[in-house]
């Protein structure tokens, strides 16, 4: 695979034509090629006047030379000596040639000598077919859509047909060329910069996934089964908002407190949506005081029997209900809880459940309400990078896929040894080298903080580990058990003290749930 700089194409800024070419180059060029995309340069023309420009793609091979590619999408035509793109006059060949000489001057001015390297130019029309007839200036240097899988052969042939400038002495190393070109393209190398690009891509992917909701409008009651990263939570929020827009009072439920906090933030502009964790909602509705809750907690059946029984009695007595219910992370609920939730909505009223059986870590029996139709399946991961997705696959029981255009992402880091020492080492790398903000990092474990390798001293080097997300202070990083954090996500996740001999980590669903919380970078520290 070619060395792409930057490593991902910014889907929010670049046209579809460039995205198509980017993917083709990344997939089909071997790793000895360096490819600079959207190359911005500043040089001087022959009169020493400032010359700014942008090159769509700059391909560099240490032995074959350098190729400038100008990409034009849509319908391309040539009439009476003039190129047209969708009937707008363009000069693609002249532009490519102009940029080629600009790169030559950039290297010559930077290295203070002539460059013994082949420089060539070409144009790419990804929307055009192979049968087009091109003018003389474009013969042998036009790449069209059907030729993209063979771009390696095409680039090599163009450079092979390009003569090396005469009277050039000496040689030039790849290191010299890359030292000149790389500073122009420093953005996108650090993880923090790649995350910025990847976040925009994930937003687009999730929005596309949510289009499924349009097709489900005719089903007032539905189960939506989706793998981790398939956009279930986003879809649950959007479904709740759509129901509220129809004038309904909506209950948006989940199991975890942290996820409930996130849901409340998402729907804060919708007063007719009540977002809550189920048992928190029960305690509030029943008006149970904190003192009473404290007394109840000594009863091991508080959540399995006591609260459900109290809720059933209350609902039978009051007939309290909502117009619609949307449940996220439905696999977390027991049959007793479902019995209560079903009483909170009228017969036949809208009722939607989003769930993932592979993240079932709380209940032994997954038994959802029967709506009389099979669940809708979401099998496309639109939140994790390809590297994280591949790491998740061995722990999934159901088939899933990732979008072809998903970002490759950073390698999953797997470390063995002293957890405390390795944690400090990774935190230093992430914050100093990769420039990741502390609030974008979460540490997850299988046990409470004091029962991990962090122990009783929460100071790890210059970092202070805390059990909260709100009001994170200077040098503080949040720690949670993966059970408490399920349903949530973080740009960077560090799994601490992973040990298959520990029952908390030996459960396939548990480690799958923990790993899938990472969006861009996953670090696994094993004992």
Residue pairs with C-beta under 8 A, 6 or more apart in sequence:
1 26
1 27
1 29
1 30
1 31
2 25
2 26
2 29
2 30
2 31
2 33
2 34
2 35
3 31
3 33
3 34
3 35
4 22
4 25
4 26
4 35
4 37
5 34
5 35
5 36
5 37
5 182
5 185
5 188
5 189
6 37
6 185
6 187
6 188
6 189
6 193
6 194
6 197
7 188
7 189
7 194
7 407
7 408
8 188
8 194
8 197
8 198
8 201
8 407
8 408
9 18
9 19
9 22
9 23
9 37
9 197
10 38
10 197
10 200
10 201
11 19
11 200
11 201
11 204
11 405
12 200
12 201
12 203
12 204
14 22
14 37
14 38
15 73
16 73
17 71
17 72
17 73
17 74
17 126
17 127
18 37
18 38
18 56
18 57
18 71
18 73
19 405
20 73
20 126
20 145
20 148
21 56
21 57
21 69
21 71
21 124
21 126
21 148
22 37
22 57
23 404
23 405
24 148
24 149
24 151
25 35
25 57
25 59
25 151
26 35
28 148
28 149
28 150
28 151
28 152
29 35
29 59
29 151
29 152
29 155
30 152
32 61
32 62
32 63
33 59
33 60
33 61
33 152
33 155
34 59
34 60
34 61
34 174
34 178
34 181
35 57
35 58
35 59
35 60
36 55
36 57
36 58
36 60
36 181
36 184
36 185
37 56
37 57
38 54
38 55
38 56
39 54
39 55
39 56
39 57
39 58
39 181
39 184
39 185
40 52
40 53
40 54
40 184
41 52
41 53
41 54
41 55
41 102
41 103
41 106
41 184
42 50
42 51
42 52
43 51
43 53
43 102
43 105
43 106
43 109
44 50
44 51
44 105
44 109
45 51
45 105
51 102
53 98
53 99
53 102
55 68
55 69
55 70
55 99
55 102
55 103
56 69
56 70
56 71
56 124
57 68
57 69
57 71
57 124
58 66
58 67
58 68
58 69
58 103
58 181
59 66
59 67
59 68
59 69
59 155
60 66
60 67
60 174
60 177
60 178
60 181
61 155
61 156
61 159
62 173
62 174
62 177
64 118
64 155
64 156
64 159
64 160
65 117
65 118
65 119
65 120
65 159
65 162
66 103
66 117
66 118
66 119
66 120
66 177
67 120
67 121
67 122
67 155
67 158
67 159
68 96
68 99
68 100
68 103
68 119
68 120
68 121
68 122
69 96
69 121
69 122
69 123
69 124
69 143
70 92
70 93
70 95
70 96
70 99
70 121
70 122
70 123
70 124
71 123
71 124
71 125
71 126
72 85
72 90
72 92
72 123
72 124
72 125
73 85
73 125
73 126
73 127
74 85
74 86
74 127
75 85
75 86
75 87
75 127
75 128
76 83
76 84
76 85
76 92
76 125
76 127
76 128
76 132
77 83
77 84
77 87
78 84
78 134
78 135
81 135
82 89
83 89
83 90
83 91
83 92
83 93
84 90
85 92
92 123
93 121
93 123
93 137
93 138
93 141
96 121
96 122
96 123
96 141
97 121
99 121
100 119
100 120
100 121
101 119
103 119
104 115
104 119
106 180
107 115
107 117
107 177
107 180
108 114
108 115
110 180
111 172
111 176
111 180
113 170
114 165
114 168
114 169
115 168
115 172
116 164
116 165
116 168
116 169
116 170
116 171
116 172
117 164
117 172
117 177
118 159
118 162
118 163
118 164
119 162
120 141
120 158
120 159
120 161
120 162
121 141
122 141
122 142
122 143
122 154
122 155
122 158
123 138
123 141
123 142
123 143
124 142
124 143
124 144
124 148
125 132
125 142
125 143
125 144
125 145
126 144
126 145
126 148
127 145
128 144
128 145
129 144
129 145
129 146
130 144
130 146
130 147
132 142
132 144
134 142
140 157
140 158
140 161
141 158
143 151
143 154
147 154
187 193
188 194
188 197
190 433
190 434
190 435
191 410
191 430
191 434
191 435
191 436
191 492
191 520
191 521
192 434
192 435
192 436
192 437
193 435
194 407
194 409
194 410
194 520
195 436
195 440
195 491
195 520
195 521
197 407
198 385
198 407
198 409
198 519
198 520
199 491
201 405
201 406
201 407
202 382
202 383
202 519
205 231
205 382
205 383
205 403
205 405
205 406
206 231
206 234
206 382
206 383
208 382
209 230
209 231
209 234
209 235
209 378
209 380
209 382
210 231
210 234
210 235
210 238
212 235
212 376
212 378
213 235
213 238
213 239
213 242
216 222
216 224
216 376
219 373
220 348
220 349
220 350
220 351
221 348
221 350
221 351
221 352
221 371
221 372
222 351
222 352
222 353
222 371
222 373
222 375
222 376
223 330
223 352
223 353
223 355
223 368
223 371
223 375
223 376
224 232
224 235
224 352
224 353
224 354
224 355
224 375
224 376
224 378
225 355
225 356
225 357
225 375
225 376
225 377
225 378
226 232
226 354
226 355
226 356
226 377
226 378
226 379
227 356
227 358
227 378
227 379
227 381
227 396
227 398
227 400
228 356
228 358
228 359
228 381
228 383
228 384
228 392
228 512
228 513
228 516
229 381
229 382
229 383
229 384
229 389
229 516
230 356
230 378
230 379
230 380
230 381
230 382
230 383
230 400
231 378
231 382
231 383
232 328
232 329
232 354
232 355
232 356
232 378
233 259
233 262
233 263
233 328
233 329
233 354
233 487
235 354
236 252
236 326
236 327
236 328
236 352
236 354
237 252
237 263
237 266
237 267
239 326
239 352
240 250
240 252
240 267
240 270
240 273
240 275
240 324
240 326
241 267
241 270
241 273
243 250
243 323
243 324
243 326
243 350
244 250
244 267
244 270
244 272
244 273
247 272
248 272
248 322
248 323
248 324
248 350
249 272
249 274
249 322
249 323
249 324
250 270
250 272
250 273
250 274
250 322
250 323
250 324
250 325
250 326
251 273
251 274
251 276
251 281
251 322
251 324
251 325
251 326
251 344
251 345
252 263
252 267
252 273
252 274
252 275
252 276
252 325
252 326
252 327
252 328
253 275
253 276
253 277
253 278
253 281
253 325
253 326
253 327
253 328
253 341
254 260
254 263
254 275
254 276
254 277
254 278
254 327
254 328
254 329
254 332
254 487
255 277
255 278
255 329
255 332
255 333
255 362
255 487
256 277
256 329
256 332
256 484
256 485
256 486
256 487
256 488
257 277
257 280
257 484
258 469
258 480
258 484
258 485
258 487
258 488
259 277
259 328
259 329
259 486
259 487
259 488
260 275
260 276
260 277
260 280
261 469
262 487
262 488
263 275
263 328
264 275
264 276
266 275
267 273
267 275
274 281
274 322
276 284
278 333
278 337
278 341
279 303
279 307
282 307
282 310
282 311
282 340
283 293
283 307
285 311
285 314
285 320
286 307
286 310
286 311
286 314
288 296
296 302
296 306
296 307
299 306
304 334
304 336
305 336
308 336
308 337
308 339
308 340
311 340
311 343
312 339
312 340
312 343
314 320
315 321
315 340
315 343
315 344
316 343
320 344
321 343
321 344
321 345
321 346
321 349
322 344
322 345
322 349
323 345
323 346
323 349
323 350
324 345
324 349
324 350
324 351
324 352
325 341
325 344
325 345
325 349
325 350
325 351
325 352
326 352
326 354
327 333
327 341
327 352
327 353
327 354
327 355
328 354
328 487
329 354
329 355
329 356
329 359
329 486
329 487
330 353
330 354
330 355
330 368
331 355
331 356
331 357
331 359
331 360
331 362
331 363
331 366
332 360
332 362
332 363
332 486
333 341
333 363
334 363
334 365
335 365
335 367
338 367
338 368
338 369
341 369
342 351
342 369
345 351
351 369
351 371
353 368
353 369
355 368
357 366
357 397
357 398
358 395
358 396
358 397
358 398
358 509
358 512
358 513
359 486
359 509
359 512
359 513
359 516
360 366
360 509
361 483
361 486
361 507
361 509
361 510
361 513
362 483
379 398
379 399
379 400
379 401
380 400
380 401
380 402
380 403
381 389
381 400
381 401
381 402
381 403
381 406
382 403
382 406
383 489
383 519
384 392
384 402
384 406
384 409
384 516
384 518
384 519
385 406
385 407
385 408
385 409
385 410
385 519
385 520
386 402
386 406
386 407
386 408
386 409
387 408
387 409
387 410
387 411
387 412
387 522
388 409
388 412
388 515
388 516
388 518
388 519
388 520
388 522
389 402
389 406
391 412
391 515
391 522
392 512
392 515
392 516
393 400
395 508
395 509
395 511
395 512
395 515
396 512
397 508
409 520
409 521
410 520
410 521
412 522
412 523
412 524
413 426
413 521
413 522
413 523
413 524
414 524
414 526
415 422
415 426
415 523
415 524
415 525
415 526
416 525
416 526
416 527
417 525
418 453
419 452
419 453
419 454
419 496
419 497
419 525
419 527
420 453
420 454
420 455
420 460
422 525
423 443
423 453
423 454
423 460
423 494
423 496
423 525
424 460
424 461
424 463
426 494
426 523
426 525
427 441
427 460
427 461
427 463
427 477
427 494
428 461
430 436
430 441
430 492
430 521
430 523
431 437
431 438
431 441
434 521
436 491
436 492
436 521
438 463
438 472
438 475
438 476
438 477
439 472
440 490
440 491
440 492
441 477
441 478
441 490
441 491
441 492
441 493
441 494
442 477
442 478
442 479
442 480
442 485
442 490
442 492
442 493
442 494
442 517
443 465
443 477
443 478
443 479
443 480
443 493
443 494
443 496
444 479
444 480
444 481
444 482
444 485
444 493
444 494
444 495
444 496
444 514
444 517
445 452
445 479
445 480
445 481
445 482
445 495
445 496
445 497
446 481
446 482
446 497
446 498
446 502
446 504
446 505
446 510
446 514
447 481
447 497
447 504
448 481
449 458
449 465
449 467
449 479
450 456
452 479
452 496
452 497
453 496
453 497
453 527
454 460
454 465
454 479
454 496
458 464
458 465
458 466
459 465
462 475
463 475
463 476
463 477
464 473
464 475
464 476
464 477
465 476
465 477
465 478
465 479
466 472
466 476
466 477
466 478
466 479
467 478
467 479
467 480
468 478
469 478
472 478
479 496
482 495
482 510
482 513
482 514
482 517
483 510
485 514
485 517
486 513
486 517
488 517
489 517
489 518
489 519
490 517
490 518
490 519
491 518
491 519
491 520
491 521
492 518
492 520
492 521
492 522
492 523
493 514
493 515
493 517
493 518
493 521
493 522
493 523
494 523
494 524
494 525
495 511
495 514
495 515
495 522
495 523
495 524
495 525
496 525
497 525
497 526
497 527
498 505
498 511
498 524
498 525
498 526
498 527
499 505
499 526
499 527
500 506
504 510
505 511
515 522
515 524
